[in-house]
Amino acid sequence: MGWRNILRIALQSIMRHRMRSVLTMLGIIIGVGAVIMMVSIGQGVQQQVESQIAGLGSNVLMIFPAAVNQGGVSMGAGTREALTLDDVDKIQREATLISYASPVVRASVQVIGGIGNWSTSVQGVSATYLDIRSWPMASGEFFSERDVTGRAKVCVIGKTIADNLFPGMEPVGQQIRLRNVPFRVIGVLSPKGQAAGQDQDDLILAPATTVLDRLSGRRFIQQVVLSAVSEEQMPAAQEEVTTLLREAHRITGGGPDDFTIRSQTEIAETAQATTQVLTLFLASIAGVSLVVGGIGIMNIMLVSVTERTREIGIRLAIGARSSDVLIQFLVESVVLSVFGGILGILLGVGGAQLISIIANLATAIEPTIIVISFFFSAAIGIFFGFYPARKASSLKPIEALRYE
């Protein structure tokens, strides 16, 4: 029996029971669609995280205070008061593998100015902060080292604040009040958009000395950001900065550091590993549907063998070979699973795009996962269809003809 006849008979058998065939394919459709949607969500999250890390700047190192232990219990990273502006000055003066260094002092403020008020956060930084972050200005200018030294009450604002407080106006030159302290807006930052659900443009940058003295009410800083001279020198730069800070904090011998240094590469690797585990977890859950769909195909094919026992007996009696019967039922199983796989791919691609629009969640559809899903659905048909096909081909013609 030729392949064309086998395929024609398989399609005729499937079309005789349209509703049953659709219900049989439903497990494969849902399984393939769910796998594509879950993987696309995981890939989208991974790309979003990588983009956010890349937005930190180039060759970036970050220093955080270590955790405080009280009664043997860690109070969390960054709770120790250890970093000061003097540490930043020492690194900038003595480190040979660091291009720029900037403190980061954060404070939550209510901004009053323009047409109303706005709740946001202010970050006190140095004049080199935008060089570290590779963040251009949209208008105006950034504050200078003289402004930092002189504790000038100047600031630059993000696009979100500019849009909400100064709609249709030029913010540069305007005055705003942060906790009743007047600041002059000298520039507007270029927009960076959303990252991990947070608006990167909803912030104010001001001289670190000004924020420390007038807004934060503390002597210590929460973070230091550094830019290494090159990506290749980042490990050596991290060791150099560690040595300088241990010297500045008078940590001798094997005493533990009261700070933590993280590189951009470490953060990227950690984030990538996390998102890969998330993607694998989501795909594994969705993959269960594929297995259930395969079991459904096996079940229906076994029912089909039972229903068509006399038909199988007649074909064997008039000269059909057992291999022909085996191939016929195997083709029926593969056709069901492949059609289900194609519909599942359409469902997965459409569902991923719909999730991206409705949930405002980044998704990334990889062509590779579509190809894998297609061939995997075919493999499901072969794997779960082989036993019913084998059972049909092993029937004895006389016993099959006697079957009622």
VEXNU-903532 format. One line per field, with one value per residue (C-alpha): residue number from 1; residue in one letter; x, y, z. Coordinates in nm, 4 decimals, always signed. Example, Ala and Ser with C-alpha at 12.3 -4.5 7.8 and 13.67 -1.06 7.14 Angstrom:
residues 2
num = 1,2
residu = A,S
u = +1.2300,+1.3670
v = -0.4500,-0.1060
w = +0.7800,+0.7140
***
This chain:
residues 404
num = 1,2,3,4,5,6,7,8,9,10,11,12,13,14,15,16,17,18,19,20,21,22,23,24,25,26,27,28,29,30,31,32,33,34,35,36,37,38,39,40,41,42,43,44,45,46,47,48,49,50,51,52,53,54,55,56,57,58,59,60,61,62,63,64,65,66,67,68,69,70,71,72,73,74,75,76,77,78,79,80,81,82,83,84,85,86,87,88,89,90,91,92,93,94,95,96,97,98,99,100,101,102,103,104,105,106,107,108,109,110,111,112,113,114,115,116,117,118,119,120,121,122,123,124,125,126,127,128,129,130,131,132,133,134,135,136,137,138,139,140,141,142,143,144,145,146,147,148,149,150,151,152,153,154,155,156,157,158,159,160,161,162,163,164,165,166,167,168,169,170,171,172,173,174,175,176,177,178,179,180,181,182,183,184,185,186,187,188,189,190,191,192,193,194,195,196,197,198,199,200,201,202,203,204,205,206,207,208,209,210,211,212,213,214,215,216,217,218,219,220,221,222,223,224,225,226,227,228,229,230,231,232,233,234,235,236,237,238,239,240,241,242,243,244,245,246,247,248,249,250,251,252,253,254,255,256,257,258,259,260,261,262,263,264,265,266,267,268,269,270,271,272,273,274,275,276,277,278,279,280,281,282,283,284,285,286,287,288,289,290,291,292,293,294,295,296,297,298,299,300,301,302,303,304,305,306,307,308,309,310,311,312,313,314,315,316,317,318,319,320,321,322,323,324,325,326,327,328,329,330,331,332,333,334,335,336,337,338,339,340,341,342,343,344,345,346,347,348,349,350,351,352,353,354,355,356,357,358,359,360,361,362,363,364,365,366,367,368,369,370,371,372,373,374,375,376,377,378,379,380,381,382,383,384,385,386,387,388,389,390,391,392,393,394,395,396,397,398,399,400,401,402,403,404
residu = M,G,W,R,N,I,L,R,I,A,L,Q,S,I,M,R,H,R,M,R,S,V,L,T,M,L,G,I,I,I,G,V,G,A,V,I,M,M,V,S,I,G,Q,G,V,Q,Q,Q,V,E,S,Q,I,A,G,L,G,S,N,V,L,M,I,F,P,A,A,V,N,Q,G,G,V,S,M,G,A,G,T,R,E,A,L,T,L,D,D,V,D,K,I,Q,R,E,A,T,L,I,S,Y,A,S,P,V,V,R,A,S,V,Q,V,I,G,G,I,G,N,W,S,T,S,V,Q,G,V,S,A,T,Y,L,D,I,R,S,W,P,M,A,S,G,E,F,F,S,E,R,D,V,T,G,R,A,K,V,C,V,I,G,K,T,I,A,D,N,L,F,P,G,M,E,P,V,G,Q,Q,I,R,L,R,N,V,P,F,R,V,I,G,V,L,S,P,K,G,Q,A,A,G,Q,D,Q,D,D,L,I,L,A,P,A,T,T,V,L,D,R,L,S,G,R,R,F,I,Q,Q,V,V,L,S,A,V,S,E,E,Q,M,P,A,A,Q,E,E,V,T,T,L,L,R,E,A,H,R,I,T,G,G,G,P,D,D,F,T,I,R,S,Q,T,E,I,A,E,T,A,Q,A,T,T,Q,V,L,T,L,F,L,A,S,I,A,G,V,S,L,V,V,G,G,I,G,I,M,N,I,M,L,V,S,V,T,E,R,T,R,E,I,G,I,R,L,A,I,G,A,R,S,S,D,V,L,I,Q,F,L,V,E,S,V,V,L,S,V,F,G,G,I,L,G,I,L,L,G,V,G,G,A,Q,L,I,S,I,I,A,N,L,A,T,A,I,E,P,T,I,I,V,I,S,F,F,F,S,A,A,I,G,I,F,F,G,F,Y,P,A,R,K,A,S,S,L,K,P,I,E,A,L,R,Y,E
u = +0.0000,+0.1473,+0.2053,-0.0567,-0.3245,-0.2193,-0.2462,-0.5839,-0.7279,-0.5913,-0.7539,-1.0838,-1.0785,-1.0088,-1.2807,-1.5405,-1.5196,-1.4570,-1.5613,-1.3659,-1.0594,-1.0828,-1.1177,-0.8218,-0.6076,-0.7120,-0.4511,-0.1727,-0.3067,-0.3145,+0.0200,+0.2109,+0.0411,+0.1182,+0.4840,+0.5319,+0.3571,+0.5500,+0.8862,+0.8136,+0.7300,+1.0495,+1.2587,+1.0905,+1.1657,+1.5275,+1.5727,+1.4111,+1.6437,+1.9486,+1.8413,+1.8003,+2.1458,+2.2966,+2.1260,+2.3371,+2.6266,+2.9511,+3.2003,+3.0046,+3.0978,+2.8610,+2.9539,+2.6931,+2.7249,+2.7294,+2.4525,+2.4218,+2.3919,+2.1847,+2.1600,+2.2901,+2.0224,+2.1172,+1.9241,+1.9747,+2.2252,+2.2895,+2.1852,+2.5352,+2.6475,+2.9918,+3.0332,+3.1153,+3.2055,+3.5668,+3.5658,+3.4574,+3.7295,+3.9935,+3.8894,+3.8863,+4.2349,+4.4180,+4.2504,+4.4359,+4.1792,+3.8734,+3.7700,+3.4871,+3.3379,+3.0138,+2.8240,+2.4496,+2.2407,+1.8678,+1.5785,+1.2034,+1.0632,+0.7512,+0.8311,+0.6427,+0.6705,+0.5237,+0.1526,+0.1414,+0.3329,+0.4718,+0.6009,+0.9310,+1.2845,+1.5947,+1.9436,+2.2513,+2.5377,+2.8647,+2.9323,+3.0569,+2.7422,+2.6059,+2.9425,+2.9204,+2.5592,+2.6080,+2.2989,+2.2719,+2.0880,+1.7740,+1.8087,+2.0054,+2.3244,+2.4375,+2.5797,+2.9549,+3.2137,+3.2034,+2.8301,+2.9052,+3.1841,+2.9759,+2.6625,+2.4661,+2.0892,+2.0599,+1.9129,+1.8229,+1.4886,+1.3592,+1.1097,+0.8194,+0.8582,+0.9019,+0.5807,+0.3749,+0.4973,+0.5857,+0.3522,+0.4030,+0.6723,+1.0498,+1.1597,+1.5166,+1.5512,+1.2380,+1.2433,+1.1104,+1.0983,+1.2168,+1.1096,+1.0745,+1.4309,+1.4384,+1.6263,+1.6840,+1.6265,+1.9278,+1.8564,+1.6246,+1.7475,+1.6878,+1.4068,+1.4979,+1.1446,+1.0175,+1.2387,+1.1127,+0.7864,+0.9583,+0.9703,+1.3372,+1.2425,+1.0647,+1.3650,+1.5692,+1.9489,+2.1210,+2.4729,+2.5432,+2.6711,+2.3507,+2.1274,+2.3286,+2.3198,+1.9695,+1.7494,+1.8714,+1.9709,+2.2485,+2.6273,+2.6571,+2.5743,+2.3773,+2.5812,+2.8881,+2.8936,+3.2207,+3.3285,+3.6326,+3.8764,+3.7743,+3.5653,+3.8783,+4.0073,+3.6872,+3.8080,+4.1384,+3.9549,+3.7272,+4.0283,+4.1950,+3.8860,+3.8483,+4.2045,+4.1538,+3.8292,+3.9715,+4.2581,+4.0200,+3.7999,+4.1020,+4.0091,+4.3158,+4.4072,+4.1204,+3.8490,+3.5276,+3.4544,+3.1904,+3.0942,+2.9978,+3.1152,+2.9125,+3.0128,+2.7807,+2.8933,+2.8003,+2.4586,+2.3994,+2.5033,+2.2851,+1.9865,+2.0399,+2.0581,+1.7419,+1.5425,+1.6629,+1.5390,+1.2093,+1.1741,+1.2533,+1.0068,+0.7263,+0.7998,+0.8035,+0.4628,+0.3244,+0.4946,+0.2709,-0.0173,+0.1716,+0.2092,-0.1612,-0.2408,-0.0252,-0.2088,-0.5351,-0.4135,-0.3171,-0.6566,-0.8497,-0.6326,-0.6955,-1.0686,-1.0319,-0.8533,-1.1356,-1.4052,-1.2318,-1.1310,-1.3478,-1.2153,-0.8596,-0.9463,-1.0889,-0.7778,-0.5491,-0.7634,-0.7468,-0.3694,-0.2725,+0.0470,+0.0787,+0.3291,+0.0633,-0.1817,+0.0902,+0.1866,-0.1787,-0.2612,+0.0738,+0.0070,-0.3361,-0.1757,+0.0962,-0.1548,-0.3642,-0.0655,+0.0903,-0.2374,-0.2737,+0.0850,+0.0224,-0.2922,-0.1023,+0.1748,-0.0837,-0.2437,+0.0934,+0.2104,-0.1259,-0.1507,+0.1994,+0.1196,-0.2105,-0.0375,+0.2163,-0.0645,-0.3030,-0.0565,+0.2075,+0.4554,+0.7502,+0.7440,+0.9972,+0.9013,+1.2036,+1.1725,+1.3682,+1.0971,+0.8362,+1.0403,+1.1038,+0.7329,+0.6375,+0.8756,+0.7978,+0.4269,+0.5095,+0.7253,+0.4354,+0.2168,+0.4764,+0.5496,+0.1925,+0.0556,+0.2988,+0.1341,-0.2196,-0.0723,+0.1280,-0.1805,-0.3785,-0.1080,-0.0777,-0.4444,-0.5116,-0.7325,-0.9724,-1.0146,-1.0635,-1.3341,-1.5192,-1.5117,-1.8553
v = +0.0000,+0.3334,+0.6250,+0.8312,+0.5686,+0.5293,+0.9049,+0.9204,+0.6395,+0.8025,+1.1354,+0.9622,+0.7879,+1.1139,+1.3028,+1.0322,+1.1317,+1.5057,+1.5949,+1.3092,+1.4069,+1.7705,+1.6689,+1.4342,+1.7133,+1.9533,+1.8221,+1.8725,+2.2177,+2.3347,+2.1742,+2.3234,+2.6614,+2.6696,+2.5764,+2.8526,+3.1117,+3.0184,+3.0119,+3.3436,+3.5019,+3.3656,+3.4843,+3.8249,+3.8639,+3.7591,+4.0150,+4.2833,+4.2078,+4.2032,+4.5377,+4.6818,+4.5610,+4.7023,+5.0312,+5.0515,+5.1662,+5.0119,+4.8206,+4.9084,+4.8006,+4.8640,+4.8846,+4.8299,+4.8339,+4.4867,+4.3516,+4.4257,+4.1234,+4.1679,+3.8735,+3.6426,+3.7584,+3.9373,+4.2598,+4.2458,+4.3746,+4.7478,+4.7956,+4.8681,+5.2296,+5.1948,+5.3968,+5.7684,+6.0371,+6.0027,+5.6445,+5.7690,+6.0361,+5.7775,+5.5451,+5.8291,+5.9460,+5.6167,+5.3532,+5.3066,+5.0780,+5.2980,+5.5683,+5.7275,+5.6922,+5.8340,+5.8050,+5.7396,+5.8924,+5.8265,+6.0117,+6.0108,+6.3590,+6.5505,+6.7838,+7.1137,+7.3202,+7.3893,+7.3104,+7.1077,+6.8481,+6.5009,+6.2248,+6.0818,+5.9909,+6.2047,+6.0607,+6.2474,+6.1723,+6.3171,+6.5084,+6.1891,+5.9848,+6.0182,+5.9083,+5.5878,+5.5220,+5.6273,+5.8446,+6.1471,+6.4708,+6.5667,+6.9383,+7.1696,+7.0539,+6.8351,+6.9867,+7.0290,+6.9269,+7.2862,+7.2444,+6.9266,+7.0921,+7.4034,+7.2064,+7.3910,+7.3603,+7.2541,+6.9391,+6.7576,+6.5824,+6.2788,+6.2961,+6.1716,+6.4599,+6.7085,+6.5837,+6.5964,+6.9227,+7.1216,+7.0068,+7.2203,+7.4244,+7.4298,+7.2909,+7.4210,+7.7342,+7.6612,+7.6345,+7.3408,+7.2694,+6.9433,+6.9221,+7.3013,+7.3416,+7.5403,+7.3802,+7.5164,+7.2764,+7.2945,+6.9971,+6.7140,+6.3555,+6.1546,+5.9015,+5.5423,+5.4017,+5.1157,+4.8448,+4.5581,+4.7439,+5.0633,+5.3993,+5.4901,+5.8465,+5.9182,+6.0554,+6.3639,+6.3825,+6.6395,+6.6881,+6.4184,+6.6720,+6.8738,+6.5697,+6.4493,+6.7862,+6.9056,+6.6056,+6.2715,+6.3733,+6.1138,+6.0976,+5.7670,+5.6798,+5.3816,+5.2918,+5.3701,+5.3137,+5.2811,+5.2450,+5.0261,+5.1284,+4.8240,+4.5097,+4.2927,+4.4846,+4.4522,+4.1600,+4.3371,+4.6665,+4.4873,+4.3530,+4.6958,+4.8690,+4.5991,+4.6610,+5.0395,+5.0148,+4.7655,+5.0088,+5.3053,+5.1164,+4.9807,+4.6178,+4.4052,+4.0382,+3.8072,+4.0431,+4.0400,+4.3232,+4.5737,+4.6247,+4.4169,+4.4716,+4.3440,+4.3686,+4.4186,+4.0802,+3.9016,+4.0638,+3.9727,+3.6095,+3.5774,+3.7312,+3.5101,+3.1955,+3.2963,+3.3675,+3.0444,+2.8464,+3.0378,+2.9632,+2.5937,+2.5732,+2.7343,+2.5177,+2.2011,+2.2808,+2.3469,+2.0304,+1.8201,+1.9169,+1.7657,+1.4352,+1.4390,+1.5120,+1.2179,+0.9886,+1.1140,+1.0201,+0.6717,+0.6263,+0.7293,+0.5159,+0.2110,+0.2798,+0.3145,-0.0222,-0.1872,-0.0257,-0.1189,-0.4741,-0.6282,-0.3687,-0.4659,-0.8353,-0.7784,-0.5886,-0.8575,-1.1288,-0.9702,-0.9356,-0.6335,-0.6848,-0.6306,-0.3524,-0.1737,-0.1782,-0.0639,+0.2287,+0.3250,+0.3624,+0.5252,+0.7818,+0.8557,+0.9213,+1.1437,+1.3407,+1.4093,+1.5249,+1.7316,+1.9130,+1.9711,+2.0996,+2.3479,+2.4805,+2.4914,+2.6997,+2.9474,+2.9559,+3.0051,+3.2881,+3.4661,+3.4123,+3.5501,+3.8648,+3.9031,+3.8704,+4.1331,+4.3764,+4.3113,+4.2550,+4.4972,+4.2133,+4.1705,+3.8464,+3.7138,+3.4376,+3.2388,+3.0630,+2.7749,+2.6938,+2.6906,+2.4371,+2.2271,+2.2330,+2.1164,+1.8210,+1.7369,+1.7150,+1.4749,+1.2710,+1.2576,+1.1085,+0.8440,+0.7560,+0.7333,+0.5953,+0.3076,+0.0767,+0.1015,+0.0647,-0.2390,-0.3895,-0.3407,-0.4954,-0.8013,-0.9028,-1.2449,-1.2152,-1.4976,-1.3664,-1.0144,-1.1249,-1.3072,-0.9965,-0.8476
w = +0.0000,-0.1065,+0.1262,-0.0566,+0.0054,+0.3691,+0.4245,+0.2446,+0.4580,+0.7749,+0.6893,+0.6041,+0.9420,+1.1240,+0.9346,+1.0110,+1.3770,+1.3592,+1.7105,+1.8651,+1.6625,+1.7744,+2.1390,+2.0977,+1.9533,+2.2293,+2.4722,+2.2164,+2.1209,+2.4819,+2.5613,+2.2668,+2.3095,+2.6815,+2.6269,+2.3677,+2.5864,+2.9006,+2.7236,+2.5504,+2.8862,+3.0385,+2.7416,+2.7539,+3.1238,+3.0621,+2.7845,+2.9998,+3.2907,+3.0620,+2.9144,+3.2615,+3.3663,+3.0462,+3.1353,+3.4503,+3.2340,+3.1147,+3.3304,+3.6441,+3.9979,+4.2882,+4.6548,+4.9285,+5.3071,+5.4610,+5.6803,+6.0515,+6.2822,+6.5967,+6.8335,+6.5631,+6.3184,+5.9959,+5.9451,+5.5690,+5.3169,+5.3302,+5.6929,+5.8248,+5.8241,+5.6716,+5.3521,+5.3494,+5.0995,+5.2153,+5.0845,+4.7422,+4.7435,+4.8382,+4.5572,+4.3063,+4.4160,+4.4616,+4.2434,+3.9153,+3.7515,+3.8176,+3.5712,+3.7699,+4.1175,+4.2513,+4.5804,+4.5741,+4.8537,+4.8339,+4.9940,+4.9335,+4.8825,+4.7892,+4.5004,+4.4798,+4.1674,+3.8274,+3.8253,+4.1478,+4.3500,+4.2930,+4.5212,+4.4021,+4.5085,+4.4925,+4.4480,+4.5573,+4.3194,+4.1933,+3.8735,+3.7030,+3.7671,+3.4131,+3.2713,+3.4767,+3.3768,+3.0109,+3.0552,+2.8217,+2.8919,+2.6994,+2.7709,+2.9926,+3.1635,+3.4505,+3.7668,+3.7982,+4.0570,+4.1814,+4.2529,+4.4515,+4.6506,+4.7139,+4.8124,+4.5460,+4.5467,+4.1841,+4.0303,+3.7095,+3.6741,+3.4886,+3.2028,+3.4161,+3.6621,+3.3777,+3.2099,+3.5298,+3.6826,+3.3726,+3.0909,+2.7836,+2.9609,+2.9655,+3.3051,+3.2799,+3.4912,+3.6961,+4.0731,+4.2737,+4.6456,+4.8024,+5.1670,+5.1605,+5.0337,+4.7054,+4.4154,+4.0655,+3.7743,+3.5419,+3.3172,+3.2095,+3.1675,+2.8517,+2.8998,+2.9922,+3.0252,+3.2380,+3.3848,+3.6028,+3.6588,+3.7772,+3.6034,+3.5632,+3.4656,+3.7940,+3.9851,+4.0651,+4.0676,+4.2875,+4.4333,+4.6929,+4.9462,+4.9197,+4.9614,+5.2632,+5.4399,+5.3567,+5.2727,+5.4079,+5.7598,+5.7766,+5.7419,+5.5619,+5.2017,+5.0750,+4.7678,+4.5604,+4.1832,+3.9958,+3.6355,+3.5656,+3.2938,+3.0862,+3.1041,+3.1166,+3.4199,+3.6248,+3.8448,+3.9146,+3.9802,+4.2283,+4.4182,+4.4168,+4.5557,+4.8216,+4.9379,+4.9505,+5.1485,+5.3984,+5.4499,+5.4896,+5.7374,+5.9278,+5.8699,+5.9378,+5.9199,+5.8386,+5.9624,+5.7569,+5.5168,+5.6268,+5.2613,+4.9577,+4.6011,+4.3080,+3.9444,+3.6519,+3.5182,+3.8437,+3.8489,+3.4843,+3.5405,+3.8493,+3.6729,+3.3688,+3.5808,+3.7672,+3.4530,+3.2909,+3.5906,+3.5725,+3.2007,+3.2518,+3.5405,+3.3388,+3.0347,+3.2489,+3.3937,+3.0467,+2.9169,+3.1421,+2.9136,+2.6201,+2.8027,+2.8916,+2.5274,+2.4193,+2.6587,+2.5094,+2.1619,+2.2820,+2.4444,+2.1328,+1.9061,+2.1279,+2.1028,+1.7259,+1.7035,+1.8976,+1.6826,+1.3571,+1.4434,+1.1661,+0.9154,+1.0094,+0.9701,+0.6201,+0.5099,+0.6422,+0.4792,+0.1319,+0.1394,+0.3489,+0.5472,+0.9198,+0.8483,+0.6368,+0.9279,+1.1673,+0.9435,+0.8832,+1.2531,+1.3242,+1.0497,+1.1975,+1.5363,+1.3873,+1.1768,+1.4859,+1.6883,+1.4058,+1.3325,+1.7042,+1.7157,+1.4322,+1.6001,+1.9311,+1.7714,+1.6432,+1.9885,+2.1608,+1.9326,+1.9511,+2.3272,+2.3855,+2.1885,+2.3728,+2.7116,+2.6038,+2.5169,+2.8080,+3.0935,+2.9591,+3.0010,+2.7670,+2.5681,+2.3183,+2.0753,+1.9643,+1.6245,+1.7750,+2.0292,+1.7501,+1.5485,+1.8593,+1.9492,+1.6006,+1.5964,+1.9582,+1.8791,+1.5948,+1.8327,+2.0785,+1.8030,+1.7219,+2.0851,+2.2083,+1.8814,+1.8454,+2.1007,+1.9527,+1.6007,+1.7113,+1.8700,+1.5490,+1.3305,+1.5551,+1.5191,+1.3637,+1.0510,+1.1521,+1.5072,+1.3790,+1.1347,+1.4144,+1.6392,+1.7097
***
